[in-house]
């Protein structure tokens, strides 16, 4: 039997295509592996990097995601918050680290000095957003130490406390509240010489120390023993030859000495003044102008959550009795800020901004009386709970 010649033909395309696909796939794998290897350790995909990405998302996003599977979780939202999240927005934030609701996420890394506006709004008061956050300025020492004569003739009249009924409860002579001023010479333009610039609103006479002392007296009138710290931290800073950024390092031992000398101290309030303009730092209540407040909490210590709760409770009380007076509660941490503000020394430590440079002390003093009123309510409620 004779076998016939067999002719086998191959289609070259059927062989070449798989070879090309395999080659390209291997090249892509090598390129990706090389890129991942070349990345800095902190940028490589790991549990820590995933954790950092997740921090970019608001916590409500996770509840919304859980709500897709279990409607029960959506009960955590108010009616106005139950709008489903946009997955495209969610992925955009993860991929770019840009939050459409926070312009700082787009500009913060590009503009010099934009870190001044860093911080997180925990509770937003009326009109508070990321465009009018409190500004933590650092003026030159020569500006701080300039002897500006303040108009203090009217201060004595302003300082006269209104006639209030004798307190039904007192701390029995114990000083339980400590009030001090780390930026002690922050002042108010209406009481400074005409022509003084906003950037020069600092004085050795009429300043936030005056405000702190007024708050001390108002709390005493309501039965709460208060220790006012009269140390001029700015002068102490100058005597030590340090710049303004070291203010908290200088005020810290002053606070610690007070704590060591008086074990009864339980609450610590640092009084400051914001740098925002009058339209932002002022509100009208019952036909009178008040200097608005904002509570600042440092987020770089273990006790910040307790301090945050205290500030939030005080904000809520203010909002109830004096709607619009508080601008809210913000948390500051990271580069360009102190991040602690001595609040790691106590779980009952807060920083309060009282008005801005264009507010008058008359407006600020109205706010001081309101703060004293709601703080006394807060204090006595806490005492009742503690037995």
Number of C-alpha atoms within 10 A of each C-alpha: 3 4 5 6 6 6 5 5 6 7 7 8 9 9 10 11 11 11 12 11 11 12 12 12 12 12 12 12 12 12 12 12 11 11 11 14 11 11 11 8 11 9 12 15 11 11 8 12 14 12 10 11 13 13 11 14 16 11 10 14 15 12 16 21 15 14 17 12 9 11 10 10 15 20 11 13 13 9 9 6 12 13 11 12 13 10 11 9 13 15 12 14 17 16 10 10 14 17 18 12 9 13 12 20 16 14 13 16 11 10 10 9 11 13 18 17 19 24 22 18 17 15 20 17 20 14 11 18 15 16 11 14 21 25 14 16 13 13 15 11 16 9 14 24 15 12 12 19 13 19 14 13 9 11 14 8 10 15 17 11 13 10 7 9 8 10 11 7 10 15 14 9 11 16 19 17 22 24 21 28 31 28 24 27 25 25 32 25 26 17 26 21 13 8 8 14 12 16 14 20 25 29 24 21 18 23 24 29 27 20 23 26 20 22 23 23 21 26 20 21 20 21 20 26 22 25 21 20 19 14 15 17 21 26 16 14 21 16 9 10 10 15 14 18 15 13 21 19 15 18 22 15 12 16 18 13 10 14 17 10 9 15 11 14 20 15 17 24 18 23 24 29 30 23 22 18 15 16 12 18 27 24 21 15 12 7 7 9 18 28 29 26 29 28 26 27 29 27 24 17 15 11 18 23 14 15 22 25 15 19 25 18 15 21 27 18 19 21 17 12 12 19 17 21 28 31 28 27 24 23 20 21 17 13 10 15 18 19 21 20 25 23 26 18 16 17 19 21 26 23 24 20 22 28 30 29 25 22 25 19 28 18 19 25 23 15 24 23 18 19 23 21 17 19 19 18 15 15 14 16 12 11 10 8 8 7 6
